[in-house]
């Protein structure tokens, strides 16, 4: 899937996709859209964000 196709499915811009790919954590409603598109948990899709909450 291209960035443009993904952006269309998520209802966001290609620039925002690039920002997320560069490490930006999107708003919760965008994370929810990613979960729907990829059928994966938020923890799987954004492990760096959730690593803060993991016990060490």
TIRO-2110 file (N, C-alpha, C; in Angstrom, 1 decimal):
// TIRO-2110
0.8, -1.2, 0.0, N, 1, A
0.0, 0.0, 0.0, CA, 1, A
0.9, 1.2, 0.0, C, 1, A
0.6, 2.2, -0.9, N, 2, A
1.4, 3.4, -0.9, CA, 2, A
1.0, 4.3, 0.2, C, 2, A
1.8, 5.3, 0.4, N, 3, A
1.5, 6.3, 1.4, CA, 3, A
0.1, 7.0, 1.1, C, 3, A
0.0, 7.3, -0.2, N, 4, A
-1.2, 8.0, -0.6, CA, 4, A
-2.5, 7.1, -0.3, C, 4, A
-2.4, 5.9, -0.6, N, 5, A
-3.5, 4.9, -0.4, CA, 5, A
-3.8, 4.9, 1.1, C, 5, A
-2.8, 4.8, 1.9, N, 6, A
-2.9, 4.7, 3.4, CA, 6, A
-3.5, 6.0, 3.9, C, 6, A
-3.0, 7.1, 3.4, N, 7, A
-3.6, 8.4, 3.8, CA, 7, A
-5.1, 8.5, 3.5, C, 7, A
-5.5, 8.0, 2.4, N, 8, A
-6.9, 8.0, 2.0, CA, 8, A
-7.7, 7.1, 2.9, C, 8, A
-7.2, 6.0, 3.2, N, 9, A
-7.9, 5.0, 4.1, CA, 9, A
-8.1, 5.6, 5.5, C, 9, A
-7.0, 6.3, 6.0, N, 10, A
-7.0, 6.9, 7.3, CA, 10, A
-7.7, 8.3, 7.4, C, 10, A
-7.9, 8.9, 6.3, N, 11, A
-8.5, 10.2, 6.3, CA, 11, A
-7.5, 11.3, 6.7, C, 11, A
-6.2, 11.1, 6.4, N, 12, A
-5.2, 12.1, 6.8, CA, 12, A
-4.3, 12.4, 5.6, C, 12, A
-3.4, 13.3, 5.7, N, 13, A
-2.6, 13.7, 4.6, CA, 13, A
-1.3, 12.8, 4.5, C, 13, A
-0.7, 12.8, 3.3, N, 14, A
0.5, 12.0, 3.2, CA, 14, A
1.6, 12.6, 4.0, C, 14, A
1.6, 13.9, 4.2, N, 15, A
2.6, 14.6, 5.1, CA, 15, A
2.5, 14.1, 6.5, C, 15, A
1.2, 13.9, 7.0, N, 16, A
1.0, 13.4, 8.3, CA, 16, A
1.5, 11.9, 8.4, C, 16, A
1.3, 11.1, 7.4, N, 17, A
1.9, 9.8, 7.3, CA, 17, A
3.4, 9.8, 7.5, C, 17, A
4.0, 10.7, 6.8, N, 18, A
5.5, 10.8, 6.9, CA, 18, A
5.9, 11.2, 8.3, C, 18, A
5.2, 12.1, 8.9, N, 19, A
5.5, 12.5, 10.2, CA, 19, A
5.4, 11.3, 11.2, C, 19, A
4.4, 10.5, 11.1, N, 20, A
4.2, 9.3, 11.9, CA, 20, A
5.4, 8.3, 11.6, C, 20, A
5.7, 8.1, 10.4, N, 21, A
6.9, 7.3, 10.0, CA, 21, A
8.2, 7.7, 10.6, C, 21, A
8.3, 9.0, 10.8, N, 22, A
9.5, 9.6, 11.4, CA, 22, A
9.5, 9.6, 13.0, C, 22, A
8.4, 9.0, 13.6, N, 23, A
8.4, 8.9, 15.0, CA, 23, A
7.3, 9.7, 15.7, C, 23, A
6.6, 10.5, 15.1, N, 24, A
5.5, 11.3, 15.7, CA, 24, A
4.4, 10.3, 16.1, C, 24, A
3.9, 10.5, 17.4, N, 25, A
2.8, 9.7, 17.8, CA, 25, A
1.5, 10.4, 17.5, C, 25, A
0.7, 9.7, 16.7, N, 26, A
-0.6, 10.4, 16.3, CA, 26, A
-1.6, 10.5, 17.4, C, 26, A
-2.6, 11.3, 17.2, N, 27, A
-3.7, 11.4, 18.2, CA, 27, A
-4.4, 10.0, 18.3, C, 27, A
-5.1, 9.8, 19.4, N, 28, A
-5.7, 8.5, 19.7, CA, 28, A
-6.7, 8.1, 18.6, C, 28, A
-7.5, 9.0, 18.0, N, 29, A
-8.4, 8.6, 17.0, CA, 29, A
-7.7, 8.2, 15.7, C, 29, A
-6.5, 8.7, 15.5, N, 30, A
-5.8, 8.2, 14.3, CA, 30, A
-5.2, 6.8, 14.6, C, 30, A
-4.7, 6.6, 15.8, N, 31, A
-4.3, 5.3, 16.2, CA, 31, A
-5.4, 4.3, 16.1, C, 31, A
-6.6, 4.6, 16.4, N, 32, A
-7.8, 3.7, 16.3, CA, 32, A
-8.0, 3.4, 14.8, C, 32, A
-7.8, 4.4, 13.9, N, 33, A
-8.0, 4.1, 12.5, CA, 33, A
-6.9, 3.2, 12.0, C, 33, A
-5.7, 3.4, 12.5, N, 34, A
-4.6, 2.4, 12.1, CA, 34, A
-5.0, 1.0, 12.5, C, 34, A
-5.5, 0.9, 13.7, N, 35, A
-5.9, -0.5, 14.2, CA, 35, A
-6.9, -1.1, 13.3, C, 35, A
-7.8, -0.3, 12.8, N, 36, A
-8.9, -0.8, 11.9, CA, 36, A
-8.3, -1.2, 10.5, C, 36, A
-7.4, -0.4, 10.0, N, 37, A
-6.9, -0.6, 8.7, CA, 37, A
-5.9, -1.9, 8.7, C, 37, A
-5.1, -2.0, 9.7, N, 38, A
-4.1, -3.1, 9.8, CA, 38, A
-4.5, -4.2, 10.6, C, 38, A
-5.7, -4.1, 11.3, N, 39, A
-6.2, -5.2, 12.2, CA, 39, A
-5.1, -5.7, 13.2, C, 39, A
-4.5, -4.7, 13.8, N, 40, A
-3.5, -4.9, 14.8, CA, 40, A
-3.8, -4.0, 16.0, C, 40, A
-3.2, -4.4, 17.2, N, 41, A
-3.4, -3.6, 18.4, CA, 41, A
-2.5, -2.3, 18.3, C, 41, A
-2.9, -1.3, 19.0, N, 42, A
-2.1, -0.1, 19.1, CA, 42, A
-0.7, -0.4, 19.6, C, 42, A
-0.6, -1.3, 20.5, N, 43, A
0.7, -1.6, 21.1, CA, 43, A
1.6, -2.2, 20.0, C, 43, A
1.0, -3.0, 19.1, N, 44, A
1.8, -3.6, 18.0, CA, 44, A
2.2, -2.5, 17.0, C, 44, A
1.3, -1.6, 16.8, N, 45, A
1.6, -0.6, 15.7, CA, 45, A
2.5, 0.5, 16.2, C, 45, A
2.4, 0.9, 17.5, N, 46, A
3.2, 2.0, 18.1, CA, 46, A
3.9, 1.5, 19.3, C, 46, A
4.8, 0.5, 19.2, N, 47, A
5.5, 0.0, 20.4, CA, 47, A
6.3, 1.0, 21.2, C, 47, A
6.9, 1.9, 20.5, N, 48, A
7.7, 2.9, 21.2, CA, 48, A
6.9, 3.8, 22.2, C, 48, A
5.7, 4.1, 21.8, N, 49, A
4.8, 4.9, 22.6, CA, 49, A
4.4, 4.1, 23.9, C, 49, A
4.1, 2.8, 23.7, N, 50, A
3.7, 2.0, 24.8, CA, 50, A
4.8, 1.4, 25.6, C, 50, A
6.0, 1.5, 25.2, N, 51, A
7.2, 1.1, 25.9, CA, 51, A
7.3, 1.9, 27.2, C, 51, A
6.8, 3.1, 27.2, N, 52, A
6.9, 4.0, 28.4, CA, 52, A
6.1, 3.3, 29.6, C, 52, A
5.0, 2.6, 29.2, N, 53, A
4.2, 2.0, 30.2, CA, 53, A
4.6, 0.6, 30.7, C, 53, A
5.5, 0.0, 30.0, N, 54, A
5.9, -1.4, 30.3, CA, 54, A
6.8, -1.4, 31.6, C, 54, A
6.5, -2.4, 32.4, N, 55, A
7.4, -2.5, 33.6, CA, 55, A
8.7, -3.1, 33.2, C, 55, A
9.7, -2.6, 33.9, N, 56, A
11.1, -3.1, 33.6, CA, 56, A
11.6, -3.9, 34.7, C, 56, A
END
